[in-house]
Amino acid sequence: MPMEFKDELRHYLRRAREALVWKLDGLSEYDIRRPLVPTGTNLLGLVKHTAGTEAGYFGDVFDRPFPEPLPWTEEDAETNADMWATADESRADIVDLYRRVWAHSDATIEELPLDAPGRVPWWPGERSRVTLQLILVHMIAETNRHCGHADLVRELIDGAAGINSQNSNLPDVDATWWQAYYDRLESTAREASQR
């Protein structure tokens, strides 16, 4: 029996959430926090940011505020405070928070119809009027966007790549093949730049 549309949307959101959290597995506290690009992107910060974002979209937008304070989402918060975890915010704290946000969001999704109206106060004018369906699609895209960031950051840390522990979603080849592939792409890029 095919899934209902709402269930399909929820399925894709759940997969993205789980993939994002999985990127932390097996890494040290240092590795999940360290910035690997000039903008400071780091794995635990991506989870923290996504938790705050989801709490807002499935909470405030539908007059169902997330019941816990998220100081890094407030207007007077330090710039980019949502994109990194302080030394006092443990991995468990952030992941547990994200899972509580999931439960809150899932309750909103369960209780409201897809055409339920909401308002995104941080979006301009007419765009601020939304439906649950639009917000579900938006959060699937938002979460997957950050999963892409996490894919690259994790690969820079230890070479691990993939969707989850059971599915790399990559060709089943060895390190020699990957190095030859990388070298071929590098060679092609250099050749193309000479034209």
QUIPEUR-V646533 format. One record per helix or strand of 2 or more residues. SS is the DSSP state (H for helix, E for strand). FROM is the first residue (numbers start at 1). TO is the last residue. Records with the same first field share a line. If there is no record, write none. Layout:
SS: FROM-TO, FROM-TO
This chain:
H: 5-22, 29-33, 43-58, 60-62, 71-73, 81-83, 91-111, 125-128, 132-158, 175-193
E: 117-119, 129-131
